[in-house]
């Protein structure tokens, strides 16, 4: 048996982990973190990280939902080994295991009717007893049931003692076996239950480590019963190492839900979060290595271990995520950022100009949407659409100054940041004004906004011809005509 610790399964048994999401329409951020931890643990130990799609719920498990999961994992850079295993395609194997347990006397047929079970639960409720199956068919002969009566297959769980798990995250956890009822393996229609399918797939995939959310901890006690019952029947049913990861909570301490904001990986992608940011943020959400905050993929693989996983829930902090994203944007390759921003801006975007502008654009942005919005002024057509605040800066006095600025810049032969700054500073001094008094209306005329990169960066990026055309377009528009059309 594998040792229930953070150590690999042994020299003769390479580490194999699995990530097993259910297609529910999106890749939940908590599931993505579990997948990341499973992937990192396998990579750290030179083992295999496998992917299983638990698609037995036919109403929810559409191909579209599956594609969303696969797309999200690919975007995060989590490449799993081999082809995904689809649980829905393995029902025959699940049933085969149930029948082997039945033949070996480790399971039995239960002919209790729905009405009988409802009456049993009602009696337990009235007596304030735990509601669980009472084992009424455990030792009865199936011949006592009416001929052709429907039945389910239940496992025979131990009637005494306790089941102990040395969890690699939670530590030693145990349960009194009397609390584990004889749960169903096969339903009356012959279909396998989740509890059976999961453990059969884990064993057939050779999983040595089951890394998942701690909401599955109670399931582990049941699933171990199937594993232990099969150990005398088939080879390859070694107990895995369990590692149950605490769930992610919102800033208010409650379980992460829609009211805390985005829940799916795709949501964060659409918010303009870079994949390396989300990778790193999820890594640090409940795991740490000293005071280090940012990790390359290679560092994460080299350093990740289960001993560093916190036992308590972690709190999702959107502000921290955006700050981290801003750091990654500033570090990112300019051409790459330009290509992403160009897709968001549209066909009018010039990738070469965006790449040139990126060093000044990316210093201000916390997400790619902000970056694209901040770059959009480069590709606006005249007359520029003004924000309300920008329009308020362009009164008659400001427009007159714009006309003077245009005349000065018309004769500027050195269209560089240094020359333009010297020119406008000299004009501000002539007017006995601070440079900002000129820069703000000039920014409005050039961008249609009140925020942008530095005004001299804007002039250089737009170029002399386009800059003067935009300045002149506003200088020649009177306040009265703006009011008439506005």
C-alpha positions, 0 to 999 in steps of 0.5 A: 500500500502507498503511504498516506504522506506527502512522499511519492508512492515509492520507487516502484510506483511513480506518482500519478495524480488526476484532475476530475472536473464535472462539466457544469458550464464553466471551469470553477476557480476552485476546481482550477486550483485543485487541477493546478495542485494535482498537476504541479505535484505530479510534475514535481515528482516526475510522474503523470498528471491525468485528466478525467471528465466526470460527464455522467450527468447527461443533462449538464455534460454537453460538449460545449461545457466540456470544451470550456473546461479543456479551453480553460486548462489549455489557457492556464498552461496545464497540459495533462498526460495522455487523452482525457478519460470520459467517465460516461464511457466506462459504465460497463467497467463500473458495473463489472466491479460491482458484480465482482464484489457481489460474487465475492460476498463483499456486496449484496442485492437490496430489494427494499422498495422506495416506499419501504425506504421512505418509511424507514427514514420517517421512523429514524427522523421521528426517533431522532436517529441518523438517517441511513440505510439500516442493512435490512437486506444485508444478510437476507437470501435474495430468494425471499424477494418476489420474482423479477423484483428490482434491486440495487447493489450495496457494498457491505461496509465494516460493522465495527471499528473505524476507518483512518486516513492519514491525509497529506493536508488535513493530517490524521482523520477518522470515522466510526465505521457505524457511521458508514452505511451500506451505500449503493454501488449499482442503481436498479437500472444497472447504472453505477453511482458516483461513489463507485465510478470515481473509485474504479476510475481512480484505481484503473488509472493507477492514481497514487495521489488523490488531491481534491477539495476537502468537501470530498473528505467524507467521500474518501471514507466510503471510497476506501471501503470499495478499495479495501473490498476489491484488494482480495479480488483484483490486483492494482487496488492499492490505497492512494495518498489522500490530500484534501485541500480547504475550499476558497472563501470570499473576503467575507469568509463565506464560501466563494459564490457568485456574489463575490464576483467571477467564478469561472476561469473564462470570467477572469480571462474576459476580465483581462487577467493574464494566464500567468497571473491566475496560475501564480495567484491560484498557486499562492491561494492556500500554498506558500513557500516562505515570503516569496509571492511570484513564481515562474512555472519552473519554480512552482514545479521545483518547489511545490509540495503538499506540506506547504498547503494550508489547513484552513480556507484561503480568501480570494482577494480581487484587489490583490489579484489585480495588483499582481496582474499589473505586475505581470503586465509590466513584465510581459513582452510588448509584442505579446501584449500588443497582439492581445490588445489588438484583438480587443480594440478591433480591426482598426488596431495597428499591432506595430504601433501598439507594440511601440506604445506598449512601454508607456501604456502598460505602466498604467494598466492592471488588466488587459481591458484597461490596457486596450481602453488606454490604447484605443485613443491611438486609433480613433477617427476625427472628430474624436468622441469626447467624454463629458469630463474631457469636453468640459476642459475645452472652453473658448479659452482652452481652444484659443490656446490649442490654436496657439499650440498648433502654430508652435508645434507646426514649426517643430522639426524635432518630433521627440519627447524632449523637444516637444516638452521644451517647446510647450514648457517655454509656451507655459512660461510665456503665459505664466501658467503651470504646464498642467494648464496646457496639458489637460486640454491638450490631452482632451483634444488628442485622446477625447479623455482626461487620462492617458499616458504622458502628453508628450508620449501621446504626441510622439505616438500619434505623430506630427500629422495626426497630432496637429489634425486632432488639435486643429479639429478642436481648436476650430470648434467653438464652445457654442457649436459644441453646446448646439450639437451636444 
